[in-house]
Amino acid sequence: MSTIERAVATRRAYRAKVDEIKASDLTPGAKRAQLEELYHRTQAELRGLRRQHDTAQQEAAARLTRRLFAAPGKPAYRDAVTAVTAQVKTRDDYQLVARQAEITGDDLLAKAAASVAHANGWSREVSEYAERSGQTDTLDALRAQQATANDPTHRLHLSIGFNVARPT
């Protein structure tokens, strides 16, 4: 069950318990005390679920980013990233390095250059790399994940979904 589904279930159980407490034979003061305790306990649980959700989203973005730009276990790649980072300061610099990588067939250099372009927020250059390397699906998934995470409406829905109203 996803964290969002767990939050929905938690909210549903909270509403049912609020109704149960309100319908009970308890004194008004005892009802208020139980409702307050229930509210705080539920809010804490939902905060934990929200942290889990946010962590899962960040991990998903990191996995997609690594799939696009990482070359694990290849010291030459680390050296290429270091060299490209020092050399590439503009989009024109990137184009020179990307062309050099393409001419020489150096996939590690191309990946390193694309990684630097990504770090600089150069969307067009990253798209060109993804096309050349056959990774447009991965880039599309990463961009969709980032767009959703940055969408104010989505963030508002998450805020509402991982929260409950204080009972009156």
Secondary structure in CASP SS format (residue, H / E / C, confidence):
PFRMAT SS
TARGET T0000
AUTHOR 0000-0000-0000
METHOD secondary structure of the structure
MODEL  1
M C 1.00
S C 1.00
T H 1.00
I H 1.00
E H 1.00
R H 1.00
A H 1.00
V H 1.00
A H 1.00
T H 1.00
R H 1.00
R H 1.00
A H 1.00
Y H 1.00
R H 1.00
A H 1.00
K H 1.00
V H 1.00
D H 1.00
E H 1.00
I H 1.00
K H 1.00
A H 1.00
S C 1.00
D C 1.00
L C 1.00
T C 1.00
P H 1.00
G H 1.00
A H 1.00
K H 1.00
R H 1.00
A H 1.00
Q H 1.00
L H 1.00
E H 1.00
E H 1.00
L H 1.00
Y H 1.00
H H 1.00
R H 1.00
T H 1.00
Q H 1.00
A H 1.00
E H 1.00
L H 1.00
R H 1.00
G H 1.00
L H 1.00
R H 1.00
R H 1.00
Q H 1.00
H H 1.00
D H 1.00
T H 1.00
A H 1.00
Q H 1.00
Q H 1.00
E H 1.00
A H 1.00
A H 1.00
A H 1.00
R H 1.00
L H 1.00
T H 1.00
R H 1.00
R H 1.00
L H 1.00
F H 1.00
A C 1.00
A C 1.00
P C 1.00
G C 1.00
K C 1.00
P H 1.00
A H 1.00
Y H 1.00
R H 1.00
D H 1.00
A H 1.00
V H 1.00
T H 1.00
A H 1.00
V H 1.00
T H 1.00
A H 1.00
Q H 1.00
V C 1.00
K C 1.00
T C 1.00
R H 1.00
D H 1.00
D H 1.00
Y H 1.00
Q H 1.00
L H 1.00
V H 1.00
A H 1.00
R H 1.00
Q H 1.00
A H 1.00
E H 1.00
I H 1.00
T H 1.00
G C 1.00
D C 1.00
D H 1.00
L H 1.00
L H 1.00
A H 1.00
K H 1.00
A H 1.00
A H 1.00
A H 1.00
S H 1.00
V H 1.00
A H 1.00
H H 1.00
A H 1.00
N C 1.00
G C 1.00
W C 1.00
S H 1.00
R H 1.00
E H 1.00
V H 1.00
S H 1.00
E H 1.00
Y H 1.00
A H 1.00
E H 1.00
R H 1.00
S H 1.00
G C 1.00
Q C 1.00
T H 1.00
D H 1.00
T H 1.00
L H 1.00
D H 1.00
A H 1.00
L H 1.00
R H 1.00
A H 1.00
Q H 1.00
Q H 1.00
A H 1.00
T H 1.00
A H 1.00
N H 1.00
D C 1.00
P H 1.00
T H 1.00
H H 1.00
R H 1.00
L H 1.00
H H 1.00
L H 1.00
S H 1.00
I H 1.00
G H 1.00
F C 1.00
N C 1.00
V C 1.00
A C 1.00
R C 1.00
P C 1.00
T C 1.00
END
